[in-house]
Amino acid sequence: MSTTTEKKNLTKARIKELQEQVDDLKELVNTLLSVIVEEPDGVHTGSAPTGGHPLANTCM
């Protein structure tokens, strides 16, 4: 019985570790997307999409 309990504990620990990694990656992706969409000079020239508009004819 102790090996089953140990395996469950190891599995729970691994799941927690993976969830933390997913959360960190989500934060990184959101930061990178914010940087990509941002205009370099702060003036909207139309080259970057703005919020609330559909992303039509967009290429990356």
N, C-alpha and C positions, 0 to 999 in steps of 0.2 A: 504494500500500500504506500510506503514512503516514496518509492520511485515514481508512482503515479502522481503523487502530490508534488514532488520535485519537478516533474515534467510540466505540470500545470503552472507552477510558479515561474519556471523558466519561460514558458510560453507567454504568460502574462507580462513578464518583464520585457520580453522581446517586442511584444505588441506595443507596450508603452513607449519603448525606445523608437520604434518605427513611427508612431503617431507624432512624437516630438520632432522627428526628422521631417515628416510631411508638413507639420505646422511651420517649421523654419523655411522649408522650400516655398510654401505658399506666400509667406511674407516676402521672400526674395523675389519671386515672380511678380508680385504686385508692385514692388519697388522698381524693378526693371521696366515693367510696362509703363509706369508713371514717367520714368526717365525717357523712354522711347517716344512717348506721345508728346512730351513737353517741347515747346518751341524754344530754340536756343536763345533768341533775343527777347522772348516774352511777347512778341507781336504775332498775332495770328495771320499767317499768309495764305492759309488754305492747304498747306502741305501736310499738316497733321490733322487727324480727325478731332472733332469737338464732341463734347458730351451731348447725348440726346439725339444724335443724327445716325442714321444707319451707315454702316461701313460698306459703301458701294464703290467699286472700282479702286479698291485698296490693294496695294502690292507691298510685300515685305521681302 
